[in-house]
Amino acid sequence: MANLVALLGVAVLIGAATALSTDRKRIRWRAPLMALALQLVIASVFFLFPGRKAFFGLLNTAVLKVIDCGGEGVRFLFGHLATPPPEGQFVLAIHALPLVIFFAALVSLLYHLGVMQRLLSVLAKGLSKLLGLSGAEALVAASNIFVGVEATTSVRPYLAQMTQSELFLILTAGMSTIASTVLALYVSALQGQFPEIAVHLISASFLSAPAAVCMAKVMCPETGDPLTLGKVVEPDYRKAGNVIESILNGANDGVRMLLGIVSALIAFIGIVALVNLFLGGIGHVCGAESAWTVQGLLAYVYYPFIAVLGVPSGDIMDVARLVGDRLVLTEVPSYFALGAMAAEGALEARSVLVASYVLCGFAHVASLGIFVGGAGALAPERLPDLGKIGIRALIAANLACLMTGAMASLFYHPGVQVLVSAGP
């Protein structure tokens, strides 16, 4: 029954995007509907493929092994502090965040070796032909499966001449997906309770790209003539001089990313706490039984959307609160809160699965500034356009993340191992 509710949720989310469209009469339904079909195919492979347990079990193990290799550098640097005791406290700044540097270096190395370019080229060509996207749009959508704001730099030469719809898709895709550089961070949050979390985050990354296309092309339909329509666009990548330089460049980028995550967490958690103090005072004056908070109010906004994803009724508010947290605090504390709730048995297996998929995206206020500012820095003349569509793109990204969660709920079945105690 919950799977059928999730199917209804897909229709509700597309309906919400249609209601918010800038021009409903100009929507070209080929891209949204084909993107929806692509999501169904991807989800069926990850959830229903006959050999999925063996294949994805190996993939999950491989990802965890790579993460463990990255942890060697962390353990060398921090010694025994890098290994939390069984009953000890997990310290985010030591046990997880440094892995961002390792993955940034690894991605940079793969770019230098030409692996990423070949992979992105194949995916971009497929998305362009299947969804009818311009070459630049397809490249950005494919890039965002693996990288974050760096995906925008891959189409740097075309930004100045992009249509409004293309810019909207770039922002939406960026905020609907995560970067492989932070994959280890989210795995570390849930690995103890959700053994197959690594492969499911990979699944979510592949689902989120077409989900972003679906929502972007409904909310901001193409009304112009894209310069790269029907053309193949190669990634704009500036190769390092050698392997060592590429690793060091990636590591330095990882440091900047790590500092960005740390500064965002400190700033937003502190500011939200201050706003919550103010709201709590108002609630006390109004005679509220519990303190008002930003997250609590946002949970009511997300509640109906989480309800139509097929989340068990007793868990809807908790999951809605996690998604509300993500909007104002970034997805990092939300994932760790989800991990804690899973460890306590506070959520059912389906709820943990759906929440892990919905949270798998940069759909929060902090990333809005990052993606708008990043694209604006590459094409300053388009900054006014980017500023105008930024908030709408954030809404589209949230709907795309919810769509990714709906797909996970739609294909969920008892054979999917989520919590340690779940599965056959």
N, C-alpha and C positions, 0 to 999 in steps of 0.2 A: 504493500500500500504506500509506504514512504517513497518508493521509487516512482510511483505514479504522481505523487505530490511534487517530486523534483521535476518531473516532466511539465507539470503545470507551472512550476517556478521558471522554467526556461521561457515559456510563453509570457509570463508576467514581466520578466526582465526585458524581453524584446519590446513588449508593450510599453513599458516605462521609458525605454530609450526612444521609441516612436513618438510618445507624447512630448518628449523634450527636444525633438528634432528641430533644427533651424528651418527646415523646409520639407515637410512631410511629402509634398507632391513631387519633389525632385529625388526622392530616395530611389536609388538603383538597386533593386533587391538581389541582384545576382551575387554581389560580394557578401552581404550579410548571410544569405541563405547557404551559399557554398561554404562560408566560414563555419556556420553551424553544422553543416554536414561533415566538415573536416574534423570538428571537435568530437562528433559522435564516433567517427572512425578511430581517432586517436584514443579516445576513452575505451572503446571496445577492445583495442589491442592491449592496452595496459591492464584492463580488468577481466577480459573474457578470453584472451588468446590461450589456446590449449596448453601451450608450453610455457606460459607466463611464469609459473612458480620457479621452474629451473632457470630460465633465462634471466628474469628480473631478480631472482635471488643472487645469481652471479654478478649482475650489474650492481645491485645494492652492496654486495660484499666488496666489489672493486672500488666503488666510491668511498666506502668506509676505510679501505686500505690506503687510498690516496690521502684522505683526510688525516689518517694516522701518521703518514709520512710527513705531512705538514706539521703535525704536532711534535715531531722530533726537534725541529728548530725551537719551538716554544719551550719544550722541556729542557733543552740545552740552556736556554736563556734564563728561565725561571726556576730550574731545578725541581725540588720536591713540591714547590708551590703550584706547579703546572698539573699536578695529579691530585685532585680533590679526594680527601679521605671518604670512605663509604658513608659516614654520617656527617661529613663536613659540608660547608657551604660552597656552592658553585659561585666562583667569582668571574663575572662576565669579562672583565678587562684582562684577565689572565688566561682563563680556560677556553675562550672562544674567539674573542675579537682578533687576536694576533693571526689567526688562520686566514683572515682577509688578505694579509700581506702575501702569504704563500700562494693563494689562489690567483691573486692579481699577477704575480710573477709567472705562474704556470700559464695563464691565458696569454700573457705577453710573449712567452716562449712559443706557444702554439701559433700565434700570429707570425712570428719571425720565421718559423719553419714552413709556413704556408698552409698549415692544416686548417686553421680557422677560415681563411679566405676560400678555400675549396669547398668546405662544408657549407658556408654561408651562401656561396654562389649557387650551389645545387638547390638549397632550400628556397632561396629567393626566386630562382627561375620557376620552381614549382608553384610557389604562392602567386607569382605574377600571372601565370597562365590559368591556374585554377580559379583564382578570385578576381581576376581582371584588374589587378592593382597596377599602378605605375611601377617602373623599375626601382625607383627610389623608395617608394612605400614598401615594396616587397622586401628590399634589402634591410630596411630598418626593422620590419616585423620579424624577419629571420634572425637578425643580430640580437634583438632583445631577448631571444630565448637563452642566449649565452652570456651577454654582457649587459651593462646598465646604461648610464648616460653616454658611455663611449659609443653606443650605437649611432647616435646622432652625428658623430664625427665621420662615420662611414659614408655619409651623403653630403658632406660639407660643401662640395662644389655646386650643389643643386638647391640649397636652402633658400637662397635669395629669390629664386624664381618659382618656388613651390606655391601651389594653390592653397587656399584656406583649409580645404579638406585634407590635403596632404599634411600640412602642419598639425592639424588636429589629430590625425592618426599617429604622427610621430610622438606627440605628448601622451596620448592615450596608451599607446603600446609601451612606452617607457615606464609609465606608472602602473600598468597592469601586470608587469612581469617582474622577476627578480634577476639579479646577476649571479653567474656561477661563482663569482668571487665571495659572495656571502652565503653560498649554499651550506658550507660547513657550519656556519653560525647557527642556522636553523636546525640542522641535523643534530648538533650538540644539545639543542634545547629539548628534543623529543626522542632521541635515540634510545634512551633507557626504557621508555614506555611504549614506543612505537618502532619495533625492530626494522620495518621496511620503509621508514620515513624517507631515506635518501632517494629511493627509486620513485616514491610518490611525489616528491618535490620536483624531480625531473619530469614526471608525468604532468604535474601542474604547470611547469614552465612551457611545455609544448602545447598544452591546452590554452594557456593564457594568450598566446600570440593570435590565434584565430578569433578568440573571444574579443580581444581588443579591436580587431578588424570589424567584427560584427557590430559592436557598439559604436565605434567611431563612424562607420559609414551610414549608420542609421541616424545618429545624432547630428552629424555634420556631413550631409551628402555632397558628392562632387558636383559642382556646377560650372567648373572651368575646364581647361584643357591642359592636363599635366604634361610637362616638358618631356618626361621620360616614359610616357605611356607606350607600352609595346616594345620598350627598349630594355636591354640588359645593362644593369649598372654594377660595376665592380667596386668593391670597398675601397675607400680612399684611406690607404694605410701608409704611414711613413716608416719604412723599415729601419731598424737599428743597424749599426755597423757590424755587429757580431752577436753571437749567442749570449755572451756574458753581459753585453750592454742591454740586450732585450730583457734579460732577467732582472737586472738592476733597475731598468726603467719601470718594469712592471711592479717591482717591490716598492719603488718610490711612489708610484701611483696608488699602491695598496696602503701605504702610510697615510697619504692624503685622504683616502677613502675612510680609513680607520678613524682618523681625527675628525672627519666629517660626521661619522656615526656617533662618536663620543660626544662631540659638541652639540649635535642635534638632541641626543638623549638628555644631556645635562640641561640644555636650554628649555626644551619642550616639557620635560617632566617637571622642572622647577616652575615654569610659567603656568602649566596646567594646575599644579598644586596651589599656586597663588590664586588662580581663578576659582578653584574648588573651595578655597577658604572663604572667598567672597560669596559664592553661591550657597555655601553651607550656612553662612550668617543670614542670608535672605530666607533660606528654608526654615531656619530656626525661628525667625520673626514670624513667618507665615504658619508656624505650628506643624511643620513637616515631621513625620515620625522618624525619618532617616535623613542624613545629610545629602543635600543636592550636590551632584558632581557633573562635570562636563561629560565624562564617560557614561554616567548613568542616563543623562538626557539623550545622548546619541544612541544609546542602546534601544530606546523607544523608537527612534527613527529607523534603525536597522531591523527591529523586531519583525515587522511583517515580511520583509525580504528573507530573513533567515527562516521564518516559519514555512515559506513556500519552497524551501530547499529540501524539505523532508527530514529536518532535524527533529528528534524526539521532543515532544512538547515540554517535558521537564527541563530540557537543556537549552531551549531557544533563547531565553534571556541571557544566560551565561555566554553563549556564543555571540549573541548580539553585542554584549558588553566588550568582548575581546575585539570585535571588528571596530567598535567605537573607539577603543583604546588605540587601535592601529591608525585611525584617521588623525589623531592628535599627537600620539606619542611615537609613531613609527611602528613597524611590525615586530621589532626586536623584543620589547617587553611583552607583547601579545603572545609571541611564540613561547617565551619562557613561562608566562602565566598558564598557557595551554598545557605545557609540559607538567607543571605543578598540579594542575587540576586532573590531568590524566593519571599522575602518580597517586593521587588521593582517591581515585575512583569516582570523582565528582561528575564525570561525563561518560555517556555510553560510547561504544566503539564507533558507531556511525557519526556521532557528533564530533569526535576527535578527528576523524578522517575529513569530514566536510570542513571543519574549521581550519585544518592544516592547508587545505586547498584554497579556501577563501583568503586566508592571510598571506598567501604566496604572491605578493605583489607590492610595489612601492606606492600604493594608493593612499598617500597621506600628505598632509600639508607641507611637511619639510621637503618632500621630493618635488612638490609643485614648484617651489622656488628653485630647486636644483635643476630641473629639466627646462623650465622657462628661461632661467638665467644661462644655462649651458648652451641652449640653442641660440639665445639672443647674443651670446658672446661670439658665436661662429658666424652669425648673420645679423649684425646690429640693426640693419634697416628693417628687419622683420620683428624686432622686439615689441613694437606697439600691437602688431597682429597677435603675437604669442601671448601678450598680456590680456588681450580681450577674450581669448578662447581658453585660457588656463583653467579657470574654475569649472567650466563645462567639461573640459578634458578630464579633470579630477573626478567629476561625477561619472563620466563614461568609464573611467578606469575602475571605479568602485563597482559599477554594474558588471564589468567584464570579470572582475575577481569573483563576484557572486555567481556569475555564469559558470566559471571554472568549478566552483563548489557544487553547483547544481549538477554538473556532469559527473562528479565523483559520487554524489548521492544517487543519481540515476542508475549508475552501474554498480553500486555497492551490493555485495552479497556476502553471506556468512563465510564463504571461503577466503575472503580477503582478510589477511592478518593485520590487525591494527594494534590493539593493546596486547601486552604480553600474554594476558590470560585468554585472548580471543583467538579465533581461527581453529582449524582442525588439529 
